[in-house]
Amino acid sequence: MTARATAPASVTWGWRAALVILCTAYGTVAALVVRGLVGGIGFGAADIVIVAAATLVAMLAIVPMAAVIDLPEALWEHWIPERRWRAGRCPSCGHESRQERCPECGAPFEQPASWAADWSSLRRAAWVVLPAWALGTMAGAMLATLDESAFRAQVEVLRSRDPELRDHSRPRAWPASFAELR
Ligand SMILES: [Zn+2]
């Protein structure tokens, strides 16, 4: 039996879930900023496409951080085996042995490969970035719509007091406060 050192599933899943949450927050902020840049009020089909596409571009900045996304793999499959191998122990199970094959787990006693980004890291990055993109765009669109309806309600109140009211504006909610609702 040749055991290959792998990160515990709970660590891998926990790490990825935390990254998805973090990236979703980033995607939400990106979507809100794009919504402010697009301008106008209300979400037409074209606005949704523009906001989703621009948010995806912002999210692609995360892909080169594959080493961060792959941290559990890099630690358990490369860093820990490497340290064991240097200490003259089996890279796979840590058994004291410099024999060709570990008597404990049967793994060969050879220097483990270092971590390098490959297709599976890209796939793992996609599993973080794409859900975060979808969730972030939806959350951003929802928050922007809430902000707009709050503004509409405010204008209704002002109009009921002053029917002559024509022009009213206020900044959008953070992080799009550079843009005005009119
Ligand atoms: Zn072993």
Residues whose N, C-alpha, C, O or C-beta is under 5 A from the ligand:
A	BS01	ZN	C90 S92 C93 G94 H95 C102 E104 C105 G106 A107
